[in-house]
Amino acid sequence: MATDFAARYGFRRAEVTLANWRTAPFSRWAFQNVAELVPSAIRLPADPRPEAPAEDPALLQAPLGAGGTTVAEHLAAHDTDLFCVMKSGRVLADWAAPHADPALPHLVFSISKSLTALLAGALEAEGRLSPGDPVTRFVPEAAGSAFGEASLRHLLDMTTRLDFDEAYLTPDSPFARYRRAMLWNPGTDGLTLLEFLCTIPPLPGGYGDAFRYRSPNSDMLGAMVERAGGARLADLFQERVWTRIGCRGPVALTVDAVGLGRAAGGVSMTARDLARVGEMMRQGGIGPGGRVVPGPWVRDTVEGGDRGQWARGDFPELLPGGAYRNQWYRSGGDWFCAIGIHGQWLAVDPASEVVVVKLSSQAEPVDDDIDQRNIALFEALFRHLG
């Protein structure tokens, strides 16, 4: 068994630790086995029927990748683990790296933010949440922190002013303390995730003026959703999302020392199940098992957002002319997406009825060049299949 593992991944299982699991080459295994490293709430398939074969695997040989490479060559060259293309609800093509297993869930990192927002949208429709609700209505212990003057809308659109940097690779930063609180890094400061969030101070100035990408916004959103929904995040996901989109694989969510779900980055799911999320959004919020979010909420997500806030924000060059609304990204064109570090993508193009999922183990958390090459591939697929 150990020999088989080493032959498949190029290292031994014993070499993967909580200190290195997000670094190459260990991430190739770890991103599909997070529950062996971080405490996780696991939910079994809503629809356990086996997956049907893809309808058009020849699509992978189309010369749509960077520099005229085929789709499959592009995927192999850009650290892809799993890939799925869906059109009009039908799976056209799948791709898996030799080390990856399509049946296992893959960590989607910050796509988790977009998934958590679905729960906020569902609770808003029930009158349990409102965009204008102050964070302190549900999390009173946030008073005095950067979230003390924030509203749900500020969290959803990332327009708070947190004195906090997304310093992924800085070992002694507040971001490293954040990862210890969520149990993603070894060591402890004695704080739960929510306790850590309530220590973040505000920057001077008002809220709502610009997009500022700060993951703690989404974890605070998760805390609000848990309290408004009256259940753990994993259970809310299972009841309101996974069963209604017909997940065929297990779904996992990392949790902290007291069981709070990591809303900003802790979801793992299969590529096809993530494509089902995109198809539900393309269908205006309806999945095979019923409505997930209201149609007006979906329209606000994919058509709304303040392009000025985006242009004044942290990385407008990623999607020129884009916007950020309800924890989802709008491109400068008609398609929209959810994105996670290390190369996780869910892209949806309503015009061509195409959904694309790319799950990866890129060595760097952020790689602008690969991002642009991936975006070019997605847009080429939309044109090719439109």
C-alpha positions, 0 to 999 in steps of 0.5 A: 500500500505504501509503495502504491501511494509513493508510485502515484504521488511521488512521496510517502503519506507520512511526509504530509503534515499539517505544516506542509499540506498546502505546498507542492508536491504534497497538495496533490494528495492533500487537496483531495484528503483534507479530512485526514488533516483538518477536523471536518464535518462530512456529509454523504451523497444526496443522490448516490447513483453512479455518474454517467460517462461524459458525452463528448470526451473528444472536446478535450482534444480541441485546440482551445488552450494557451498557445493553441494547445489542446484543452487536455494539454492546457490542463496538464501544463497548468497543475490541474487535478480535475476538470469538468465541462457541462452544457445545458445540464449535460456533462460533455467532458471530464479530465483527471490528472494521474494522481487525482480521483474524480470520485473524491471531493477536492478542496475548493478553497474560496469557492466556499465563500460563494457557496456560503452566500447561497445559504445567506440568500436562502435565509434572506428569502425566509426573512431570517436575514436582511442585507441591512442587518448589522453583524452584531444582530447575530454576533454581538461579541463582534462589537468593538471589532472591525465587524462592529459597524458592518452589515451583512451587505458589507460582508457579502460584497467585501466592502468592510475595512479590516486591518488584515492582509491576505498574507498567505506565505508570511509565517508570523502574520495575523493571517498565520494566526487566523489559520491556526484558529481554523486548525489549518496550521499547527500550533494554537493561540488559544482562540477559536475561529470566531474569537479570532475574527472578533480581534481584528481591528478596523481601518480608518474610514467608512465602509462600502466604498471599495472591494477589499478581498478579506477572507474573514468577511466570509467566515463572519458571514458563516457565523451569521448564517449558522445563527440565523439558520439555527443549525451548523453550517454543514447541516444547512448545506446538506439540507438546502444545497446538496440535496437540492442540486443532487450531489453524487459524491461526499461533501466535507467542510473543515471545522474549528475546535468548537465545530464552526464551519470554515465558510471562507474556504473549507468546502471539499466536493467533486468536480461534477458536484461543483458543476451542478452548483453552477448549473443551478445558478444558470437555471436561476436558483433551481436544482433537480431537488427544488429551489436553492435561492430565489430568482431575484437573488441570482439576478442580483448576484450575476447582474448587480454589483458596483463596477466602481467598487471593483475598479477601486478594489484590490485586483481589478486587472483580474476581470477588467470591467467586472464586479463582486456581488454576494461573494460571486465574481462578475466578468466584464462580459456576461459570464460569472464565476467563483474562484479559489486560491491554488487554481480553483474555478467555477465559471458559468456562461448563461449565453452558451449554457456552459459551466466549467470547473477546474480544480487544481494544486497550483504551487503558488496560492495566486498566479496571475499568469495562469489565471489569465490563461485559464480565463482565456480557456474558459472564454474559448470554450464558451465560444466553441460550445455556444 
